[in-house]
């Protein structure tokens, strides 16, 4: 009699130790607006994603260009695409790719990148710019390797800059479709269901970046539960493109519950008292929106004086 009781207790312990379920369904009690009931950090004041503003943000601080190490190096191993039940993800088997730049405390090491999308071209990105979304968003997830051995460790110790994520927007344009994205899409039929994986020929990670390297910067969080506020975000201002045929392959992916992924983009969160910065664009351009008014006020008396003399 003792053995069955112990077995039942172990089963109960296993059930109750599992992380609470969550999804992206806005009408669900497990949807984004309820995540904080089970993962309190999701109700924090520095949550991601946010709406980025293209003008009028921290114009007195304009960061320089980002620096990338080994992003143009093609891996010697095949990429493994994984359906993790939430996203399509590619993990880096080596940890040789880093990025750095002004406003960052040091180089960050790339661990994985993954994709966010929806069933519509008008939205699917997590971040928006001036309240306008993009069809997809790619997240390149890094950690501070001088202090931590993984993103999981870096996001679990209360370090607000332990993780660094680069976001790249994707829009639909068949003519200018990104070759690396197109290649990925041809393998997605093999990972339609949760926990399926497949391999593909590698490419340089930089192939998924836009030519222009201007960006937005702010302090935020992971965009999935537990929503740890441990992320310094760098979101590229320019986008890359995908064909309609290719993005439709993403839209055939099923989640961990066996449901079609209608969307896996968290709604934008309040910026609250946080600052946004911009980078890799001329300072004179960045400051234009704040200096124009002061310049006008400075020259107004001169204009009136000239009018009176005439």
C-alpha positions as CSV (number, residue, x, y, z in Angstrom):
1,X,0.0,0.0,0.0
2,X,2.9,2.3,0.7
3,X,4.3,2.1,-2.8
4,X,1.1,3.2,-4.6
5,X,0.8,6.2,-2.2
6,X,4.4,7.2,-2.8
7,X,3.9,7.0,-6.5
8,X,0.8,9.2,-6.3
9,X,2.6,11.7,-4.3
10,X,5.5,11.8,-6.8
11,X,3.0,12.3,-9.7
12,X,1.3,15.2,-7.8
13,X,4.6,16.8,-7.1
14,X,5.5,16.6,-10.7
15,X,2.3,18.2,-11.8
16,X,2.5,21.0,-9.3
17,X,6.1,21.7,-10.0
18,X,5.5,22.5,-13.7
19,X,5.6,26.1,-14.7
20,X,2.1,27.7,-15.1
21,X,0.7,27.6,-18.6
22,X,0.6,30.7,-20.7
23,X,-0.3,31.7,-24.3
24,X,-0.8,34.7,-26.6
25,X,-4.6,34.5,-26.8
26,X,-5.9,37.9,-25.7
27,X,-9.2,36.5,-24.6
28,X,-7.7,33.6,-22.6
29,X,-7.2,33.6,-18.8
30,X,-3.6,32.5,-19.6
31,X,-3.1,35.3,-22.2
32,X,-0.6,38.2,-22.0
33,X,-2.7,40.5,-19.8
34,X,-2.8,37.7,-17.1
35,X,0.8,36.6,-17.3
36,X,1.7,38.6,-14.2
37,X,-0.7,36.6,-12.0
38,X,1.7,33.6,-12.4
39,X,4.9,35.4,-13.3
40,X,4.9,38.7,-11.2
41,X,7.7,40.3,-13.2
42,X,5.4,40.5,-16.2
43,X,3.6,43.3,-14.3
44,X,6.9,45.2,-13.9
45,X,7.6,48.8,-14.8
46,X,10.3,48.0,-17.4
47,X,8.6,45.5,-19.6
48,X,9.1,44.7,-23.3
49,X,8.2,45.2,-26.1
50,X,7.4,48.9,-26.4
51,X,6.4,51.4,-29.1
52,X,9.5,53.0,-30.4
53,X,9.4,56.7,-31.4
54,X,11.4,57.8,-34.4
55,X,11.8,61.4,-33.3
56,X,12.2,63.3,-30.1
57,X,13.9,60.6,-28.0
58,X,17.0,61.4,-26.0
59,X,18.5,63.5,-28.7
60,X,21.4,64.7,-26.6
61,X,22.7,61.1,-26.4
62,X,23.4,59.6,-29.8
63,X,25.4,56.4,-29.7
64,X,27.9,55.4,-32.3
65,X,27.9,52.3,-34.5
66,X,27.6,48.8,-33.2
67,X,30.6,46.4,-33.5
68,X,30.2,42.8,-34.5
69,X,32.7,40.0,-34.1
70,X,32.5,36.8,-36.2
71,X,28.9,37.6,-37.4
72,X,30.1,37.2,-41.0
73,X,31.7,33.8,-40.2
74,X,29.7,30.9,-41.6
75,X,29.5,28.1,-39.0
76,X,31.2,24.8,-39.7
77,X,28.1,22.9,-38.5
78,X,24.6,22.7,-39.8
79,X,22.0,24.8,-38.2
80,X,19.3,23.0,-36.3
81,X,15.8,24.6,-36.5
82,X,13.6,23.8,-33.5
83,X,9.9,24.3,-32.9
84,X,10.0,25.0,-29.2
85,X,6.2,25.4,-29.0
86,X,6.3,29.2,-28.9
87,X,8.7,30.1,-31.7
88,X,11.1,28.8,-34.4
89,X,14.6,28.9,-32.9
90,X,18.1,28.3,-34.0
91,X,20.8,27.7,-31.3
92,X,24.4,28.5,-31.8
93,X,26.6,25.5,-31.1
94,X,29.6,27.7,-30.9
95,X,29.8,30.9,-28.8
96,X,32.1,33.0,-30.9
97,X,29.8,35.7,-32.1
98,X,29.7,38.9,-30.0
99,X,28.5,42.5,-30.4
100,X,29.3,45.7,-28.5
101,X,28.8,49.4,-28.7
102,X,28.3,52.6,-26.9
103,X,25.9,52.4,-23.9
104,X,26.8,48.7,-23.4
105,X,29.0,47.6,-20.6
106,X,31.0,45.1,-22.8
107,X,30.7,42.5,-25.5
108,X,27.7,40.2,-25.4
109,X,27.8,36.6,-26.8
110,X,25.1,35.3,-29.1
111,X,23.3,32.1,-27.8
112,X,20.3,31.8,-30.2
113,X,17.9,33.6,-32.5
114,X,14.2,33.1,-33.0
115,X,11.2,34.5,-34.8
116,X,8.0,36.3,-34.0
117,X,5.1,36.5,-36.4
118,X,1.3,36.5,-36.9
119,X,-1.2,35.5,-39.5
120,X,-1.3,39.0,-41.0
121,X,1.3,41.1,-42.8
122,X,0.4,44.3,-40.9
123,X,1.6,43.0,-37.6
124,X,3.6,40.2,-36.1
125,X,6.6,42.1,-34.8
126,X,6.7,42.7,-31.1
127,X,8.0,46.2,-31.1
128,X,6.3,48.9,-33.1
129,X,7.6,52.2,-34.5
130,X,5.4,55.2,-34.2
131,X,2.5,52.7,-33.5
132,X,3.1,50.8,-36.8
133,X,4.0,47.1,-36.7
134,X,6.0,44.9,-39.1
135,X,5.2,41.4,-40.4
136,X,7.9,39.7,-38.3
137,X,10.6,40.3,-35.8
138,X,13.8,38.3,-35.3
139,X,15.5,38.4,-31.9
140,X,19.2,37.7,-31.5
141,X,19.6,36.8,-27.9
142,X,23.0,37.4,-26.2
143,X,24.4,37.3,-22.6
144,X,27.3,38.8,-20.8
145,X,29.9,36.0,-21.1
146,X,32.3,37.8,-18.7
147,X,29.8,37.0,-15.9
148,X,27.5,34.3,-17.0
149,X,27.5,31.0,-19.0
150,X,24.0,31.3,-20.6
151,X,21.0,33.6,-21.2
152,X,19.1,31.6,-18.6
153,X,21.7,32.3,-15.9
154,X,22.1,36.0,-16.9
155,X,18.3,36.6,-16.7
156,X,17.8,35.0,-13.3
157,X,20.0,37.0,-11.0
158,X,18.5,40.5,-11.1
159,X,21.1,42.0,-13.4
160,X,19.4,44.6,-15.5
161,X,22.1,44.3,-18.2
162,X,22.9,40.6,-18.1
163,X,21.1,40.0,-21.4
164,X,21.3,41.9,-24.6
165,X,18.8,41.3,-27.5
166,X,19.0,42.7,-31.0
167,X,15.6,43.0,-32.8
168,X,15.4,43.0,-36.6
169,X,12.1,43.8,-38.3
170,X,10.9,41.9,-41.3
171,X,8.4,43.1,-43.9
172,X,6.9,41.3,-47.0
173,X,8.5,42.2,-50.3
174,X,9.1,39.3,-52.6
175,X,11.4,41.3,-55.0
176,X,13.9,42.1,-52.2
177,X,13.4,38.9,-50.1
178,X,16.3,38.0,-47.8
179,X,18.0,34.8,-49.1
180,X,18.7,33.4,-45.6
181,X,15.1,33.9,-44.6
182,X,13.9,32.3,-47.8
183,X,16.2,29.3,-47.1
184,X,14.9,28.9,-43.6
185,X,11.3,28.9,-44.8
186,X,11.9,25.9,-47.1
187,X,12.7,23.7,-44.0
188,X,9.7,24.7,-41.9
189,X,7.5,22.0,-43.2
190,X,9.6,19.6,-41.1
191,X,9.0,21.3,-37.8
192,X,5.3,22.1,-38.0
193,X,4.6,20.3,-34.6
194,X,6.0,21.1,-31.2
195,X,9.5,19.7,-30.4
196,X,10.2,18.8,-34.0
197,X,13.6,19.8,-35.3
198,X,15.5,19.7,-38.6
199,X,18.9,20.7,-40.0
200,X,19.8,23.1,-42.8
201,X,23.0,24.4,-44.3
202,X,24.5,27.3,-42.2
203,X,24.9,30.9,-43.3
204,X,26.5,33.9,-41.7
205,X,24.3,35.4,-39.0
206,X,24.9,38.9,-40.4
207,X,23.0,37.8,-43.5
208,X,19.8,38.4,-41.4
209,X,20.7,42.0,-40.7
210,X,19.7,45.1,-42.7
211,X,22.4,47.0,-44.6
212,X,21.7,50.1,-42.5
213,X,22.8,49.8,-38.9
214,X,21.0,52.6,-37.2
215,X,19.1,51.5,-34.1
216,X,17.0,52.3,-31.0
217,X,18.1,51.4,-27.5
218,X,16.3,51.1,-24.3
219,X,16.2,49.0,-21.0
220,X,13.6,46.3,-20.9
221,X,12.7,42.7,-20.3
222,X,12.3,39.3,-21.9
223,X,9.0,39.2,-23.9
224,X,7.9,35.8,-22.6
225,X,7.2,34.6,-19.1
226,X,8.9,35.0,-16.6
227,X,9.5,38.5,-18.2
228,X,12.8,39.1,-16.4
229,X,13.8,42.8,-16.5
230,X,17.3,41.9,-17.4
231,X,17.6,43.0,-21.1
232,X,19.2,45.9,-22.8
233,X,17.4,46.2,-26.1
234,X,18.9,47.2,-29.4
235,X,16.2,47.3,-32.2
236,X,17.5,48.0,-35.7
237,X,15.7,50.9,-37.4
238,X,15.8,49.4,-40.9
239,X,14.2,46.1,-41.9
240,X,14.8,43.1,-44.1
241,X,12.3,41.4,-46.3
242,X,10.6,38.1,-46.8
243,X,8.4,36.8,-49.7
244,X,4.8,36.1,-49.2
245,X,5.3,32.4,-49.9
246,X,8.1,32.2,-47.2
247,X,6.2,34.0,-44.5
248,X,3.2,31.7,-45.1
249,X,5.4,28.8,-44.2
250,X,5.9,30.2,-40.7
251,X,2.1,30.5,-40.4
252,X,1.7,26.8,-40.6
253,X,3.5,26.2,-37.3
254,X,1.7,24.7,-34.3
255,X,2.4,25.4,-30.6
256,X,3.0,23.2,-27.6
257,X,-0.8,22.7,-27.2
258,X,-1.3,21.5,-30.8
259,X,-2.9,24.8,-31.8
260,X,-1.9,26.8,-34.9
261,X,0.2,29.8,-33.8
262,X,-2.1,32.7,-34.7
263,X,0.5,35.1,-33.3
264,X,3.4,35.0,-30.9
265,X,4.0,38.7,-30.4
266,X,3.4,40.1,-27.0
267,X,1.4,43.4,-27.0
268,X,3.5,46.6,-26.5
269,X,4.0,47.6,-22.9
270,X,4.0,51.0,-21.2
271,X,7.4,52.8,-21.4
272,X,6.7,54.5,-18.0
273,X,9.7,56.6,-17.0
274,X,12.2,54.9,-19.2
275,X,14.4,56.6,-21.7
276,X,15.0,55.7,-25.4
277,X,18.2,56.4,-27.2
278,X,19.2,56.3,-30.9
279,X,22.4,55.2,-32.5
280,X,24.5,55.2,-35.6
281,X,22.9,58.3,-37.2
282,X,24.4,61.8,-37.4
283,X,23.9,63.8,-34.2
284,X,22.7,66.8,-36.2
285,X,19.9,64.7,-37.6
286,X,19.0,63.3,-34.2
287,X,18.9,66.7,-32.5
288,X,16.8,68.3,-35.2
289,X,13.4,67.8,-33.6
290,X,14.5,69.4,-30.3
291,X,16.7,72.2,-31.7
292,X,14.2,73.4,-34.3
293,X,12.0,75.1,-31.7
294,X,14.8,76.7,-29.8
295,X,16.4,77.9,-33.0
296,X,13.1,79.4,-34.0
297,X,12.7,81.2,-30.7
298,X,16.3,82.5,-31.0
299,X,15.8,83.9,-34.5
300,X,12.3,85.3,-34.0
301,X,13.4,88.6,-32.5
302,X,15.9,89.1,-35.4
303,X,13.1,88.4,-37.9
304,X,10.8,90.9,-36.3
305,X,13.6,93.5,-36.2
306,X,14.2,93.0,-39.9
307,X,10.5,93.3,-40.7
308,X,10.2,96.6,-38.7
309,X,13.2,98.1,-40.5
310,X,11.7,97.2,-43.9
